[in-house]
Amino acid sequence: MSQNYNGFISLTSLYSFSLFLILSLSLLPIVATIQAEQSFLQEERHVVHALANELQQALYYKKEAFPFVISTTISSEPVTISFTIDGEMIKGCAHWSTIRHEERKECLYGKLYVQ
């Protein structure tokens, strides 16, 4: 007596392929979202890094010219960096438009260096 497994094999193959397809189609948008967020965060890191560099320059070399504004381009996006005195601290703020076309503002503070 021979047994016929053709129906069972094709059913398990269909089940396996369906499972593979569902997992693949679920992971694709997740990976795309993660890559978009990485790009967004990388842009923000570049802007904050430039702001920190400019703040260091302002702390040690520009004693008399507060407030002042610097316009620059970071990652092909225009960025405006402004510095004001806030008590004994220098407040440096960067304003830019993100990849998502949202207006962003990040501020850093530094203690005014007096010689």
Buried (B, 14 or more C-beta within 10 A) or exposed (E): EEEEEEEEEEEEEEEEEEEEEEEEEEEEEEEEEEEEEEBBEEBBEBBBEBBBEBBBEBBEEEEEEBEEEBEBEBBEBEBEBBBBEEEEBBBBBBBBEBEEEEEBEBBBEBEBEEE
